[in-house]
Amino acid sequence: MKMHRREAGFSLVELMVAMALGLLITGAALSLFTTNQRVFQLQQGESELQEQGYLAMRFIVEDVRMAGFHDLSVGGAPDPVINATSPSIPGASDGGTDGNDRLTISYHGFRDCEGNPAAATNRSEIVNTYWVDDDKKLKCRGNKAVPLTSGVTLLVGVESFQVLYGLDTTPDDQIAFASQYVPADELSSHFANDHLVLAVKVAMLLENDAPALGSGPEKTFYLLDASKDVDTTQTLYQQFSTTVTLRNYPWSRI
């Protein structure tokens, strides 16, 4: 007796359904992979911004705390904040609402912010200036290099650098208190009235080419007396700010 085998297989409809399900699963996997990759880029960008921002802020804060330090063996007391050109170093200046400020300080020390030593083993007058160049680089230039350099780069991707100065506008009350914060272009008039700089506020806005998930295309950051409008579609931004209390001011004038 001859037996007949019945051959079975997938129908065309079943194949199409299987292919559709496969495409859906593949698409979901690709979407998940892309999202995870973007999250990783975002976390990496945020980590880089935080690390670089905190290191730069710490460097500036430690330097500003030295402002006004007076070594009697060097000579006269230095001005903590310099708002006029000193030994070819530009003084503090205000960049306006959209521009970047410049911070210039002075004290008696052994090395400037570039690491250049004083000519002698003793302290001498140090003048350091901080500013942002046209390439968005935060730079520092000291007065001890021979010849003077164009400065060293501390940080890249600086979108905004702002500085305010806390003044004691009531010097006759014998209380050291920063009652008013002003930009650099107002310092001269306050110095004429014997107002001392007791504190310095510094704010920075940094950028990193890691897209922020879910952010809108435009955002406004407010940094002290300035504001900055940026496009956050393809760039991650982070703001840093601090207030440094000066500890080396002439107590005899308080």
C-alpha positions in Angstrom: 0.0 0.0 0.0 1.5 3.3 -1.0 1.6 6.0 1.7 1.2 9.7 0.8 3.2 12.3 2.9 1.6 15.6 3.6 4.1 18.4 3.5 3.3 21.5 5.6 5.0 25.0 5.6 4.4 28.7 6.4 1.8 30.5 4.4 2.4 33.8 2.8 0.3 35.6 5.4 2.3 33.9 8.2 5.6 35.0 6.6 4.4 38.6 6.3 3.3 38.7 10.0 6.6 37.2 11.1 8.5 39.8 9.0 6.4 42.6 10.4 7.0 41.5 14.0 10.7 41.1 13.3 10.9 44.7 11.9 9.0 46.0 15.0 11.4 44.3 17.4 14.5 45.5 15.4 13.1 49.0 15.3 12.5 49.0 19.1 16.0 47.6 19.7 17.6 50.3 17.4 15.5 53.0 19.2 16.6 51.8 22.6 20.3 51.6 21.4 20.1 55.2 20.1 18.5 56.5 23.3 21.1 54.8 25.4 23.8 56.2 23.3 22.4 59.7 23.6 22.0 59.3 27.4 25.6 58.1 27.6 26.8 61.2 25.6 24.7 63.4 27.8 26.1 61.9 31.0 29.7 62.1 29.6 29.2 65.8 28.6 27.7 66.7 31.9 30.6 65.0 33.7 33.2 66.9 31.6 31.4 70.2 32.2 31.3 69.7 35.9 34.9 68.6 36.2 36.3 71.4 34.1 34.0 74.0 35.5 34.8 73.1 39.2 38.5 72.9 38.5 38.6 76.3 36.8 36.5 77.9 39.5 38.7 76.5 42.2 41.8 77.8 40.5 40.3 81.3 40.2 38.9 81.3 43.8 42.3 80.3 45.3 44.0 83.1 43.4 41.4 85.7 44.2 41.6 84.9 47.9 45.3 86.0 47.7 44.3 89.4 46.3 45.7 92.3 48.3 48.1 90.1 50.3 50.8 92.5 51.6 54.4 91.5 52.4 56.0 94.4 54.3 59.4 93.4 52.9 58.2 93.9 49.3 57.0 97.5 49.7 53.7 99.3 49.5 50.4 97.4 49.8 49.1 96.1 46.4 45.6 97.0 45.1 43.5 93.8 45.4 41.6 94.7 42.2 43.3 96.6 39.4 41.1 98.6 37.0 43.9 100.3 35.1 46.7 98.8 32.9 49.6 97.7 35.2 53.0 96.4 33.9 51.4 95.8 30.4 48.6 93.8 32.0 45.1 95.1 31.2 43.0 96.1 34.2 39.6 94.8 35.2 36.9 95.7 32.7 33.2 95.2 32.1 32.1 93.6 28.9 28.6 95.0 29.0 25.3 93.0 28.8 26.4 90.5 26.2 30.2 90.7 26.4 32.7 88.9 28.7 34.3 90.7 31.7 38.0 90.8 32.7 39.3 90.2 36.2 42.7 91.6 37.2 44.0 91.1 40.7 47.3 91.8 42.5 49.1 90.5 45.6 52.6 89.8 46.9 53.6 86.2 46.0 56.2 83.8 44.6 54.5 82.8 41.3 52.0 84.3 38.9 49.0 82.3 37.5 51.1 80.9 34.6 53.6 79.4 37.1 56.3 81.9 36.3 58.5 82.6 39.4 59.4 85.9 40.8 62.9 87.2 39.9 64.1 86.7 43.4 63.5 84.0 46.1 61.4 86.5 48.0 57.9 87.6 47.2 57.2 90.3 44.7 54.1 92.0 43.3 52.0 89.5 41.3 49.5 90.8 38.7 47.1 88.2 37.2 44.4 88.8 34.7 41.6 86.5 33.6 39.5 86.9 30.4 37.9 85.0 27.5 39.3 85.3 24.0 37.5 85.2 20.7 37.8 81.4 20.6 35.8 81.0 23.8 39.0 80.1 25.8 39.3 81.2 29.4 42.9 82.5 29.7 45.1 83.7 32.5 48.2 86.0 32.0 50.7 86.9 34.7 53.3 89.6 34.9 56.4 87.5 35.7 57.2 85.9 32.3 60.2 87.5 30.5 59.1 88.5 27.9 55.4 88.6 28.7 53.3 85.9 27.1 49.9 85.9 25.6 48.6 83.9 28.5 47.8 80.2 29.2 44.5 78.5 28.5 42.6 77.3 31.6 39.3 76.2 30.0 37.7 75.9 26.6 34.1 76.3 25.6 33.4 79.3 27.8 30.2 81.0 26.5 30.1 83.8 29.1 32.4 85.1 31.9 31.0 87.7 34.3 32.4 89.4 37.4 31.0 91.7 40.0 32.8 93.4 42.9 31.4 93.7 46.4 32.1 97.1 47.9 31.9 98.5 51.4 30.0 101.7 50.7 29.8 102.7 54.4 33.5 102.7 55.5 32.9 104.9 58.5 30.7 102.4 60.4 33.8 100.2 61.2 32.0 97.1 59.9 33.5 95.2 57.0 30.4 94.4 54.8 30.0 94.2 51.0 26.8 96.3 50.8 26.8 96.8 47.0 28.0 94.8 44.0 29.1 96.7 40.9 30.8 96.0 37.5 34.3 97.0 36.8 33.5 100.2 35.0 32.1 101.6 38.3 35.1 100.9 40.4 37.0 104.1 39.8 34.2 106.3 41.2 33.9 104.1 44.3 37.7 104.0 44.8 37.6 107.8 44.8 35.1 107.6 47.7 37.5 105.3 49.6 35.2 102.3 49.1 37.0 98.9 49.5 36.5 95.8 47.5 35.6 93.1 50.1 34.2 90.3 47.8 34.2 89.2 44.2 31.4 87.3 42.4 32.4 85.2 39.4 30.0 83.4 37.0 30.7 81.3 34.0 28.6 79.6 31.3 30.2 76.5 29.7 29.2 74.6 26.6 29.8 71.0 25.4 28.7 69.4 22.1 26.5 66.8 23.8 22.8 67.3 23.0 20.6 67.7 26.1 17.6 65.3 25.9 14.2 67.0 25.9 15.6 70.6 25.8 14.1 73.3 23.7 16.0 75.1 21.0 16.4 78.4 22.9 17.2 79.1 26.5 18.3 82.2 28.4 20.9 82.0 31.2 21.2 84.8 33.7 24.8 85.4 35.0 25.1 88.2 37.6 24.4 91.4 35.6 24.3 89.8 32.2 22.1 87.4 30.2 23.0 85.0 27.5 20.6 83.5 24.9 21.8 80.1 23.5 20.6 77.4 21.2 20.4 74.1 23.2 19.4 71.9 20.3 22.8 70.4 19.7 24.8 71.8 22.7 24.8 71.1 26.4 25.3 74.1 28.7 26.0 74.4 32.4 26.3 77.5 34.7 28.8 78.0 37.5 28.9 80.8 40.0 30.7 81.6 43.3 31.4 84.5 45.7 34.9 84.9 47.1 35.4 87.0 50.2 38.7 88.8 50.2 40.7 88.3 53.4 43.6 90.7 52.6 42.3 94.2 52.8 43.6 97.1 54.9 41.8 96.8 58.3 43.1 100.2 59.2 40.6 101.6 56.7 37.6 99.8 58.1 
